[in-house]
Amino acid sequence: ATELDDKVQHKLFGRTIPNNDGTALALLAQLTTWDVNHVAVLHINDAYGNDLVDGIRLQAQSERPDLTIATVNLNTGASNTSIYQAIQQLKETQYTYFYAIV
């Protein structure tokens, strides 16, 4: 969570991987390299998945305003039927590129 980057509140916290904003920037950079203008994001409907999707959308507003992002979420412990429905939603976007946070 990006809240952990607050050095006043969490003086001893350190990271070995970037926060979600950093991950979002890396994803957007790669999508730009591939000339991607539409991406669908499949994510788990939990704090991590939702925060990362929010980070991707926020970073895209400033870094890639031309990028169209569709999101599909899955609840933790999703049934086979729910997974199938999510895949159908991805298919309906008719996008070529998908990013999954599961």
Biopython code that builds the backbone (N, CA, C, O; Angstrom):
import numpy as np
from Bio.PDB.StructureBuilder import StructureBuilder

atoms = [
    (1, "ALA", "N", (0.842, -1.186, 0.000)),
    (1, "ALA", "CA", (0.000, 0.000, 0.000)),
    (1, "ALA", "C", (0.879, 1.237, 0.000)),
    (1, "ALA", "O", (1.931, 1.268, 0.638)),
    (2, "THR", "N", (0.441, 2.238, -0.712)),
    (2, "THR", "CA", (1.212, 3.477, -0.788)),
    (2, "THR", "C", (1.238, 4.210, 0.553)),
    (2, "THR", "O", (2.118, 5.039, 0.784)),
    (3, "GLU", "N", (0.284, 3.915, 1.436)),
    (3, "GLU", "CA", (0.283, 4.553, 2.754)),
    (3, "GLU", "C", (1.563, 4.239, 3.527)),
    (3, "GLU", "O", (1.989, 5.025, 4.373)),
    (4, "LEU", "N", (2.174, 3.095, 3.238)),
    (4, "LEU", "CA", (3.391, 2.705, 3.943)),
    (4, "LEU", "C", (4.587, 3.565, 3.552)),
    (4, "LEU", "O", (5.619, 3.513, 4.220)),
    (5, "ASP", "N", (4.475, 4.351, 2.494)),
    (5, "ASP", "CA", (5.560, 5.221, 2.061)),
    (5, "ASP", "C", (5.666, 6.491, 2.899)),
    (5, "ASP", "O", (6.598, 7.275, 2.718)),
    (6, "ASP", "N", (4.729, 6.700, 3.806)),
    (6, "ASP", "CA", (4.760, 7.868, 4.689)),
    (6, "ASP", "C", (5.860, 7.658, 5.729)),
    (6, "ASP", "O", (5.692, 6.898, 6.683)),
    (7, "LYS", "N", (6.998, 8.351, 5.527)),
    (7, "LYS", "CA", (8.166, 8.168, 6.411)),
    (7, "LYS", "C", (7.954, 8.753, 7.802)),
    (7, "LYS", "O", (8.655, 8.373, 8.740)),
    (8, "VAL", "N", (7.010, 9.661, 7.953)),
    (8, "VAL", "CA", (6.725, 10.220, 9.272)),
    (8, "VAL", "C", (6.012, 9.172, 10.121)),
    (8, "VAL", "O", (6.338, 8.975, 11.291)),
    (9, "GLN", "N", (5.041, 8.510, 9.513)),
    (9, "GLN", "CA", (4.259, 7.523, 10.250)),
    (9, "GLN", "C", (4.971, 6.167, 10.349)),
    (9, "GLN", "O", (4.824, 5.462, 11.348)),
    (10, "HIS", "N", (5.734, 5.804, 9.327)),
    (10, "HIS", "CA", (6.390, 4.489, 9.276)),
    (10, "HIS", "C", (7.891, 4.684, 9.069)),
    (10, "HIS", "O", (8.419, 4.399, 7.994)),
    (11, "LYS", "N", (8.562, 5.164, 10.092)),
    (11, "LYS", "CA", (9.977, 5.542, 10.005)),
    (11, "LYS", "C", (10.900, 4.375, 9.662)),
    (11, "LYS", "O", (11.926, 4.570, 9.009)),
    (12, "LEU", "N", (10.555, 3.194, 10.084)),
    (12, "LEU", "CA", (11.444, 2.057, 9.887)),
    (12, "LEU", "C", (11.033, 1.143, 8.728)),
    (12, "LEU", "O", (11.652, 0.102, 8.508)),
    (13, "PHE", "N", (10.008, 1.525, 8.004)),
    (13, "PHE", "CA", (9.530, 0.683, 6.900)),
    (13, "PHE", "C", (10.410, 0.863, 5.666)),
    (13, "PHE", "O", (10.772, 1.984, 5.308)),
    (14, "GLY", "N", (10.747, -0.238, 5.030)),
    (14, "GLY", "CA", (11.510, -0.215, 3.778)),
    (14, "GLY", "C", (10.911, -1.196, 2.793)),
    (14, "GLY", "O", (10.189, -2.114, 3.181)),
    (15, "ARG", "N", (11.204, -1.004, 1.534)),
    (15, "ARG", "CA", (10.653, -1.858, 0.481)),
    (15, "ARG", "C", (11.755, -2.599, -0.246)),
    (15, "ARG", "O", (12.871, -2.101, -0.394)),
    (16, "THR", "N", (11.424, -3.797, -0.697)),
    (16, "THR", "CA", (12.316, -4.536, -1.595)),
    (16, "THR", "C", (11.772, -4.525, -3.015)),
    (16, "THR", "O", (12.496, -4.831, -3.963)),
    (17, "ILE", "N", (10.503, -4.173, -3.164)),
    (17, "ILE", "CA", (9.883, -3.990, -4.479)),
    (17, "ILE", "C", (9.144, -2.666, -4.465)),
    (17, "ILE", "O", (8.812, -2.168, -3.389)),
    (18, "PRO", "N", (8.873, -2.075, -5.627)),
    (18, "PRO", "CA", (8.216, -0.764, -5.619)),
    (18, "PRO", "C", (6.787, -0.833, -5.100)),
    (18, "PRO", "O", (6.163, -1.894, -5.084)),
    (19, "ASN", "N", (6.281, 0.333, -4.672)),
    (19, "ASN", "CA", (4.880, 0.403, -4.266)),
    (19, "ASN", "C", (4.000, 0.266, -5.508)),
    (19, "ASN", "O", (4.508, 0.136, -6.622)),
    (20, "ASN", "N", (2.708, 0.295, -5.320)),
    (20, "ASN", "CA", (1.785, 0.096, -6.446)),
    (20, "ASN", "C", (1.913, 1.190, -7.501)),
    (20, "ASN", "O", (1.724, 0.918, -8.687)),
    (21, "ASP", "N", (2.228, 2.419, -7.098)),
    (21, "ASP", "CA", (2.424, 3.481, -8.082)),
    (21, "ASP", "C", (3.631, 3.174, -8.966)),
    (21, "ASP", "O", (3.599, 3.397, -10.176)),
    (22, "GLY", "N", (4.684, 2.666, -8.352)),
    (22, "GLY", "CA", (5.874, 2.286, -9.121)),
    (22, "GLY", "C", (5.592, 1.131, -10.059)),
    (22, "GLY", "O", (6.067, 1.110, -11.195)),
    (23, "THR", "N", (4.820, 0.174, -9.581)),
    (23, "THR", "CA", (4.422, -0.955, -10.431)),
    (23, "THR", "C", (3.573, -0.463, -11.595)),
    (23, "THR", "O", (3.743, -0.919, -12.726)),
    (24, "ALA", "N", (2.661, 0.464, -11.325)),
    (24, "ALA", "CA", (1.800, 1.012, -12.374)),
    (24, "ALA", "C", (2.631, 1.745, -13.421)),
    (24, "ALA", "O", (2.383, 1.605, -14.618)),
    (25, "LEU", "N", (3.612, 2.524, -12.981)),
    (25, "LEU", "CA", (4.468, 3.241, -13.932)),
    (25, "LEU", "C", (5.249, 2.274, -14.819)),
    (25, "LEU", "O", (5.386, 2.497, -16.022)),
    (26, "ALA", "N", (5.757, 1.203, -14.221)),
    (26, "ALA", "CA", (6.493, 0.205, -15.004)),
    (26, "ALA", "C", (5.570, -0.456, -16.034)),
    (26, "ALA", "O", (5.963, -0.661, -17.182)),
    (27, "LEU", "N", (4.356, -0.783, -15.621)),
    (27, "LEU", "CA", (3.387, -1.377, -16.551)),
    (27, "LEU", "C", (3.082, -0.412, -17.695)),
    (27, "LEU", "O", (3.076, -0.813, -18.859)),
    (28, "LEU", "N", (2.832, 0.846, -17.372)),
    (28, "LEU", "CA", (2.514, 1.835, -18.404)),
    (28, "LEU", "C", (3.688, 2.035, -19.358)),
    (28, "LEU", "O", (3.490, 2.212, -20.560)),
    (29, "ALA", "N", (4.897, 2.007, -18.830)),
    (29, "ALA", "CA", (6.079, 2.140, -19.690)),
    (29, "ALA", "C", (6.154, 0.976, -20.674)),
    (29, "ALA", "O", (6.445, 1.175, -21.854)),
    (30, "GLN", "N", (5.891, -0.233, -20.192)),
    (30, "GLN", "CA", (5.930, -1.396, -21.072)),
    (30, "GLN", "C", (4.822, -1.338, -22.114)),
    (30, "GLN", "O", (5.053, -1.639, -23.285)),
    (31, "LEU", "N", (3.623, -0.954, -21.693)),
    (31, "LEU", "CA", (2.516, -0.841, -22.639)),
    (31, "LEU", "C", (2.823, 0.210, -23.713)),
    (31, "LEU", "O", (2.452, 0.042, -24.874)),
    (32, "THR", "N", (3.495, 1.284, -23.321)),
    (32, "THR", "CA", (3.892, 2.312, -24.279)),
    (32, "THR", "C", (4.899, 1.745, -25.274)),
    (32, "THR", "O", (4.795, 2.001, -26.474)),
    (33, "THR", "N", (5.868, 0.979, -24.789)),
    (33, "THR", "CA", (6.860, 0.349, -25.661)),
    (33, "THR", "C", (6.187, -0.538, -26.694)),
    (33, "THR", "O", (6.628, -0.613, -27.841)),
    (34, "TRP", "N", (5.123, -1.207, -26.285)),
    (34, "TRP", "CA", (4.409, -2.111, -27.190)),
    (34, "TRP", "C", (3.337, -1.394, -28.011)),
    (34, "TRP", "O", (2.606, -2.044, -28.759)),
    (35, "ASP", "N", (3.228, -0.080, -27.890)),
    (35, "ASP", "CA", (2.203, 0.714, -28.588)),
    (35, "ASP", "C", (0.780, 0.253, -28.269)),
    (35, "ASP", "O", (-0.078, 0.210, -29.150)),
    (36, "VAL", "N", (0.542, -0.085, -27.019)),
    (36, "VAL", "CA", (-0.779, -0.534, -26.575)),
    (36, "VAL", "C", (-1.620, 0.678, -26.200)),
    (36, "VAL", "O", (-1.180, 1.534, -25.434)),
    (37, "ASN", "N", (-2.838, 0.747, -26.745)),
    (37, "ASN", "CA", (-3.756, 1.838, -26.423)),
    (37, "ASN", "C", (-4.994, 1.366, -25.672)),
    (37, "ASN", "O", (-5.784, 2.185, -25.202)),
    (38, "HIS", "N", (-5.170, 0.044, -25.554)),
    (38, "HIS", "CA", (-6.306, -0.540, -24.837)),
    (38, "HIS", "C", (-5.789, -1.738, -24.046)),
    (38, "HIS", "O", (-5.109, -2.602, -24.599)),
    (39, "VAL", "N", (-6.105, -1.791, -22.771)),
    (39, "VAL", "CA", (-5.704, -2.918, -21.936)),
    (39, "VAL", "C", (-6.839, -3.251, -20.971)),
    (39, "VAL", "O", (-7.502, -2.359, -20.441)),
    (40, "ALA", "N", (-7.048, -4.527, -20.754)),
    (40, "ALA", "CA", (-8.018, -4.987, -19.760)),
    (40, "ALA", "C", (-7.248, -5.541, -18.568)),
    (40, "ALA", "O", (-6.284, -6.287, -18.736)),
    (41, "VAL", "N", (-7.670, -5.179, -17.387)),
    (41, "VAL", "CA", (-7.003, -5.612, -16.161)),
    (41, "VAL", "C", (-7.950, -6.511, -15.376)),
    (41, "VAL", "O", (-9.049, -6.099, -15.003)),
    (42, "LEU", "N", (-7.516, -7.734, -15.132)),
    (42, "LEU", "CA", (-8.242, -8.684, -14.296)),
    (42, "LEU", "C", (-7.590, -8.654, -12.926)),
    (42, "LEU", "O", (-6.381, -8.851, -12.802)),
    (43, "HIS", "N", (-8.392, -8.407, -11.893)),
    (43, "HIS", "CA", (-7.798, -8.315, -10.559)),
    (43, "HIS", "C", (-8.707, -8.926, -9.503)),
    (43, "HIS", "O", (-9.925, -9.010, -9.658)),
    (44, "ILE", "N", (-8.060, -9.346, -8.424)),
    (44, "ILE", "CA", (-8.794, -9.848, -7.270)),
    (44, "ILE", "C", (-9.404, -8.645, -6.549)),
    (44, "ILE", "O", (-8.749, -7.616, -6.384)),
    (45, "ASN", "N", (-10.637, -8.780, -6.129)),
    (45, "ASN", "CA", (-11.355, -7.716, -5.447)),
    (45, "ASN", "C", (-10.963, -7.715, -3.971)),
    (45, "ASN", "O", (-11.737, -8.116, -3.103)),
    (46, "ASP", "N", (-9.738, -7.252, -3.712)),
    (46, "ASP", "CA", (-9.256, -7.123, -2.337)),
    (46, "ASP", "C", (-8.435, -5.839, -2.256)),
    (46, "ASP", "O", (-8.301, -5.123, -3.248)),
    (47, "ALA", "N", (-7.896, -5.553, -1.097)),
    (47, "ALA", "CA", (-7.183, -4.288, -0.892)),
    (47, "ALA", "C", (-6.022, -4.135, -1.873)),
    (47, "ALA", "O", (-5.838, -3.061, -2.447)),
    (48, "TYR", "N", (-5.242, -5.191, -2.070)),
    (48, "TYR", "CA", (-4.086, -5.109, -2.973)),
    (48, "TYR", "C", (-4.527, -4.924, -4.425)),
    (48, "TYR", "O", (-4.046, -4.020, -5.109)),
    (49, "GLY", "N", (-5.425, -5.763, -4.890)),
    (49, "GLY", "CA", (-5.879, -5.683, -6.284)),
    (49, "GLY", "C", (-6.545, -4.359, -6.596)),
    (49, "GLY", "O", (-6.277, -3.755, -7.634)),
    (50, "ASN", "N", (-7.416, -3.901, -5.699)),
    (50, "ASN", "CA", (-8.111, -2.634, -5.922)),
    (50, "ASN", "C", (-7.150, -1.456, -5.888)),
    (50, "ASN", "O", (-7.272, -0.534, -6.694)),
    (51, "ASP", "N", (-6.186, -1.478, -4.954)),
    (51, "ASP", "CA", (-5.213, -0.391, -4.852)),
    (51, "ASP", "C", (-4.342, -0.337, -6.107)),
    (51, "ASP", "O", (-4.044, 0.748, -6.605)),
    (52, "LEU", "N", (-3.934, -1.491, -6.618)),
    (52, "LEU", "CA", (-3.101, -1.496, -7.808)),
    (52, "LEU", "C", (-3.875, -1.004, -9.025)),
    (52, "LEU", "O", (-3.337, -0.241, -9.827)),
    (53, "VAL", "N", (-5.127, -1.426, -9.177)),
    (53, "VAL", "CA", (-5.946, -0.932, -10.286)),
    (53, "VAL", "C", (-6.124, 0.582, -10.172)),
    (53, "VAL", "O", (-6.034, 1.295, -11.172)),
    (54, "ASP", "N", (-6.374, 1.071, -8.964)),
    (54, "ASP", "CA", (-6.501, 2.520, -8.767)),
    (54, "ASP", "C", (-5.200, 3.229, -9.147)),
    (54, "ASP", "O", (-5.224, 4.299, -9.755)),
    (55, "GLY", "N", (-4.065, 2.625, -8.784)),
    (55, "GLY", "CA", (-2.762, 3.193, -9.130)),
    (55, "GLY", "C", (-2.533, 3.234, -10.628)),
    (55, "GLY", "O", (-1.995, 4.208, -11.155)),
    (56, "ILE", "N", (-2.941, 2.173, -11.316)),
    (56, "ILE", "CA", (-2.798, 2.134, -12.772)),
    (56, "ILE", "C", (-3.637, 3.234, -13.405)),
    (56, "ILE", "O", (-3.165, 3.961, -14.279)),
    (57, "ARG", "N", (-4.881, 3.352, -12.959)),
    (57, "ARG", "CA", (-5.763, 4.399, -13.510)),
    (57, "ARG", "C", (-5.212, 5.803, -13.225)),
    (57, "ARG", "O", (-5.202, 6.659, -14.110)),
    (58, "LEU", "N", (-4.759, 6.032, -12.002)),
    (58, "LEU", "CA", (-4.241, 7.341, -11.620)),
    (58, "LEU", "C", (-3.000, 7.705, -12.429)),
    (58, "LEU", "O", (-2.894, 8.817, -12.947)),
    (59, "GLN", "N", (-2.066, 6.767, -12.536)),
    (59, "GLN", "CA", (-0.840, 7.035, -13.299)),
    (59, "GLN", "C", (-1.144, 7.215, -14.780)),
    (59, "GLN", "O", (-0.514, 8.033, -15.451)),
    (60, "ALA", "N", (-2.108, 6.456, -15.293)),
    (60, "ALA", "CA", (-2.469, 6.563, -16.714)),
    (60, "ALA", "C", (-3.065, 7.938, -17.020)),
    (60, "ALA", "O", (-2.868, 8.464, -18.115)),
    (61, "GLN", "N", (-3.788, 8.521, -16.070)),
    (61, "GLN", "CA", (-4.373, 9.856, -16.299)),
    (61, "GLN", "C", (-3.299, 10.882, -16.626)),
    (61, "GLN", "O", (-3.504, 11.752, -17.473)),
    (62, "SER", "N", (-2.162, 10.783, -15.961)),
    (62, "SER", "CA", (-1.107, 11.768, -16.198)),
    (62, "SER", "C", (-0.088, 11.300, -17.237)),
    (62, "SER", "O", (0.411, 12.107, -18.021)),
    (63, "GLU", "N", (0.222, 10.005, -17.248)),
    (63, "GLU", "CA", (1.267, 9.494, -18.133)),
    (63, "GLU", "C", (0.752, 9.020, -19.487)),
    (63, "GLU", "O", (1.444, 9.155, -20.496)),
    (64, "ARG", "N", (-0.453, 8.469, -19.513)),
    (64, "ARG", "CA", (-1.017, 7.889, -20.738)),
    (64, "ARG", "C", (-2.503, 8.195, -20.854)),
    (64, "ARG", "O", (-3.323, 7.279, -20.794)),
    (65, "PRO", "N", (-2.871, 9.470, -21.019)),
    (65, "PRO", "CA", (-4.298, 9.803, -21.086)),
    (65, "PRO", "C", (-5.004, 9.162, -22.286)),
    (65, "PRO", "O", (-6.232, 9.081, -22.312)),
    (66, "ASP", "N", (-4.236, 8.712, -23.270)),
    (66, "ASP", "CA", (-4.805, 8.055, -24.447)),
    (66, "ASP", "C", (-5.106, 6.568, -24.217)),
    (66, "ASP", "O", (-5.743, 5.927, -25.052)),
    (67, "LEU", "N", (-4.651, 6.026, -23.096)),
    (67, "LEU", "CA", (-4.826, 4.603, -22.804)),
    (67, "LEU", "C", (-6.231, 4.331, -22.258)),
    (67, "LEU", "O", (-6.671, 4.969, -21.302)),
    (68, "THR", "N", (-6.915, 3.390, -22.873)),
    (68, "THR", "CA", (-8.233, 2.966, -22.401)),
    (68, "THR", "C", (-8.048, 1.722, -21.545)),
    (68, "THR", "O", (-7.431, 0.747, -21.973)),
    (69, "ILE", "N", (-8.586, 1.765, -20.338)),
    (69, "ILE", "CA", (-8.431, 0.648, -19.391)),
    (69, "ILE", "C", (-9.802, 0.109, -19.028)),
    (69, "ILE", "O", (-10.671, 0.851, -18.571)),
    (70, "ALA", "N", (-9.989, -1.178, -19.234)),
    (70, "ALA", "CA", (-11.195, -1.875, -18.775)),
    (70, "ALA", "C", (-10.781, -2.750, -17.598)),
    (70, "ALA", "O", (-9.702, -3.343, -17.616)),
    (71, "THR", "N", (-11.626, -2.834, -16.578)),
    (71, "THR", "CA", (-11.290, -3.672, -15.429)),
    (71, "THR", "C", (-12.367, -4.717, -15.196)),
    (71, "THR", "O", (-13.557, -4.478, -15.401)),
    (72, "VAL", "N", (-11.913, -5.876, -14.763)),
    (72, "VAL", "CA", (-12.790, -6.982, -14.389)),
    (72, "VAL", "C", (-12.259, -7.501, -13.065)),
    (72, "VAL", "O", (-11.068, -7.785, -12.939)),
    (73, "ASN", "N", (-13.141, -7.627, -12.073)),
    (73, "ASN", "CA", (-12.650, -8.125, -10.785)),
    (73, "ASN", "C", (-13.243, -9.488, -10.454)),
    (73, "ASN", "O", (-14.317, -9.870, -10.919)),
    (74, "LEU", "N", (-12.491, -10.192, -9.630)),
    (74, "LEU", "CA", (-12.891, -11.496, -9.113)),
    (74, "LEU", "C", (-12.825, -11.445, -7.599)),
    (74, "LEU", "O", (-11.891, -10.868, -7.042)),
    (75, "ASN", "N", (-13.782, -12.030, -6.934)),
    (75, "ASN", "CA", (-13.715, -12.133, -5.485)),
    (75, "ASN", "C", (-12.733, -13.226, -5.096)),
    (75, "ASN", "O", (-12.540, -14.191, -5.835)),
    (76, "THR", "N", (-12.120, -13.070, -3.944)),
    (76, "THR", "CA", (-11.213, -14.092, -3.429)),
    (76, "THR", "C", (-11.979, -15.408, -3.314)),
    (76, "THR", "O", (-13.105, -15.433, -2.818)),
    (77, "GLY", "N", (-11.379, -16.480, -3.762)),
    (77, "GLY", "CA", (-12.034, -17.784, -3.709)),
    (77, "GLY", "C", (-13.149, -17.924, -4.730)),
    (77, "GLY", "O", (-14.105, -18.667, -4.508)),
    (78, "ALA", "N", (-13.037, -17.220, -5.842)),
    (78, "ALA", "CA", (-14.083, -17.236, -6.873)),
    (78, "ALA", "C", (-14.361, -18.655, -7.362)),
    (78, "ALA", "O", (-13.453, -19.478, -7.478)),
    (79, "SER", "N", (-15.620, -18.919, -7.641)),
    (79, "SER", "CA", (-16.028, -20.225, -8.168)),
    (79, "SER", "C", (-15.629, -20.339, -9.638)),
    (79, "SER", "O", (-15.295, -19.339, -10.272)),
    (80, "ASN", "N", (-15.664, -21.531, -10.166)),
    (80, "ASN", "CA", (-15.385, -21.740, -11.583)),
    (80, "ASN", "C", (-16.335, -20.924, -12.448)),
    (80, "ASN", "O", (-15.934, -20.394, -13.484)),
    (81, "THR", "N", (-17.589, -20.820, -12.029)),
    (81, "THR", "CA", (-18.567, -20.039, -12.783)),
    (81, "THR", "C", (-18.176, -18.566, -12.803)),
    (81, "THR", "O", (-18.256, -17.920, -13.848)),
    (82, "SER", "N", (-17.758, -18.034, -11.669)),
    (82, "SER", "CA", (-17.334, -16.631, -11.603)),
    (82, "SER", "C", (-16.103, -16.388, -12.468)),
    (82, "SER", "O", (-16.003, -15.362, -13.140)),
    (83, "ILE", "N", (-15.182, -17.319, -12.451)),
    (83, "ILE", "CA", (-13.976, -17.195, -13.282)),
    (83, "ILE", "C", (-14.358, -17.213, -14.751)),
    (83, "ILE", "O", (-13.845, -16.415, -15.537)),
    (84, "TYR", "N", (-15.241, -18.103, -15.124)),
    (84, "TYR", "CA", (-15.714, -18.177, -16.506)),
    (84, "TYR", "C", (-16.375, -16.855, -16.912)),
    (84, "TYR", "O", (-16.130, -16.351, -18.008)),
    (85, "GLN", "N", (-17.204, -16.299, -16.041)),
    (85, "GLN", "CA", (-17.869, -15.032, -16.336)),
    (85, "GLN", "C", (-16.856, -13.896, -16.501)),
    (85, "GLN", "O", (-17.021, -13.032, -17.363)),
    (86, "ALA", "N", (-15.822, -13.900, -15.683)),
    (86, "ALA", "CA", (-14.785, -12.871, -15.796)),
    (86, "ALA", "C", (-14.053, -12.983, -17.129)),
    (86, "ALA", "O", (-13.759, -11.976, -17.772)),
    (87, "ILE", "N", (-13.765, -14.208, -17.534)),
    (87, "ILE", "CA", (-13.104, -14.418, -18.821)),
    (87, "ILE", "C", (-14.005, -13.958, -19.964)),
    (87, "ILE", "O", (-13.528, -13.386, -20.944)),
    (88, "GLN", "N", (-15.293, -14.207, -19.837)),
    (88, "GLN", "CA", (-16.230, -13.735, -20.857)),
    (88, "GLN", "C", (-16.247, -12.202, -20.918)),
    (88, "GLN", "O", (-16.320, -11.624, -22.003)),
    (89, "GLN", "N", (-16.179, -11.551, -19.760)),
    (89, "GLN", "CA", (-16.130, -10.085, -19.735)),
    (89, "GLN", "C", (-14.866, -9.578, -20.430)),
    (89, "GLN", "O", (-14.911, -8.591, -21.164)),
    (90, "LEU", "N", (-13.742, -10.253, -20.197)),
    (90, "LEU", "CA", (-12.505, -9.873, -20.873)),
    (90, "LEU", "C", (-12.656, -10.044, -22.382)),
    (90, "LEU", "O", (-12.243, -9.185, -23.162)),
    (91, "LYS", "N", (-13.248, -11.154, -22.777)),
    (91, "LYS", "CA", (-13.455, -11.429, -24.199)),
    (91, "LYS", "C", (-14.323, -10.349, -24.841)),
    (91, "LYS", "O", (-14.062, -9.935, -25.970)),
    (92, "GLU", "N", (-15.343, -9.897, -24.135)),
    (92, "GLU", "CA", (-16.260, -8.888, -24.661)),
    (92, "GLU", "C", (-15.581, -7.539, -24.909)),
    (92, "GLU", "O", (-16.074, -6.745, -25.710)),
    (93, "THR", "N", (-14.466, -7.269, -24.239)),
    (93, "THR", "CA", (-13.749, -6.011, -24.485)),
    (93, "THR", "C", (-13.145, -6.007, -25.883)),
    (93, "THR", "O", (-12.921, -4.940, -26.456)),
    (94, "GLN", "N", (-12.883, -7.172, -26.433)),
    (94, "GLN", "CA", (-12.220, -7.349, -27.727)),
    (94, "GLN", "C", (-10.813, -6.769, -27.727)),
    (94, "GLN", "O", (-10.269, -6.449, -28.783)),
    (95, "TYR", "N", (-10.221, -6.632, -26.534)),
    (95, "TYR", "CA", (-8.851, -6.139, -26.424)),
    (95, "TYR", "C", (-7.882, -7.280, -26.685)),
    (95, "TYR", "O", (-8.218, -8.454, -26.530)),
    (96, "THR", "N", (-6.689, -6.914, -27.080)),
    (96, "THR", "CA", (-5.629, -7.888, -27.325)),
    (96, "THR", "C", (-4.754, -8.076, -26.091)),
    (96, "THR", "O", (-4.203, -9.155, -25.875)),
    (97, "TYR", "N", (-4.627, -7.026, -25.282)),
    (97, "TYR", "CA", (-3.706, -7.049, -24.148)),
    (97, "TYR", "C", (-4.472, -7.108, -22.832)),
    (97, "TYR", "O", (-5.446, -6.386, -22.620)),
    (98, "PHE", "N", (-3.996, -8.001, -21.945)),
    (98, "PHE", "CA", (-4.600, -8.201, -20.633)),
    (98, "PHE", "C", (-3.506, -8.219, -19.575)),
    (98, "PHE", "O", (-2.405, -8.714, -19.816)),
    (99, "TYR", "N", (-3.814, -7.683, -18.417)),
    (99, "TYR", "CA", (-2.900, -7.700, -17.279)),
    (99, "TYR", "C", (-3.692, -8.278, -16.122)),
    (99, "TYR", "O", (-4.801, -7.827, -15.834)),
    (100, "ALA", "N", (-3.125, -9.278, -15.457)),
    (100, "ALA", "CA", (-3.849, -9.947, -14.372)),
    (100, "ALA", "C", (-3.148, -9.743, -13.036)),
    (100, "ALA", "O", (-1.929, -9.878, -12.929)),
    (101, "ILE", "N", (-3.933, -9.418, -12.031)),
    (101, "ILE", "CA", (-3.457, -9.288, -10.653)),
    (101, "ILE", "C", (-4.281, -10.283, -9.843)),
    (101, "ILE", "O", (-5.343, -9.949, -9.319)),
    (102, "VAL", "N", (-3.782, -11.491, -9.752)),
    (102, "VAL", "CA", (-4.535, -12.547, -9.055)),
    (102, "VAL", "C", (-3.677, -13.257, -8.046)),
    (102, "VAL", "O", (-4.148, -14.172, -7.371)),
]
sb = StructureBuilder()
sb.init_structure("model")
sb.init_model(0)
sb.init_chain("A")
sb.init_seg("    ")
for serial, (resi, resn, name, xyz) in enumerate(atoms, 1):
    if name == "N":
        sb.init_residue(resn, " ", resi, " ")
    sb.init_atom(name, np.array(xyz, "f"), 0.0, 1.0, " ", f" {name:<3s}", serial, name[0])
structure = sb.get_structure()
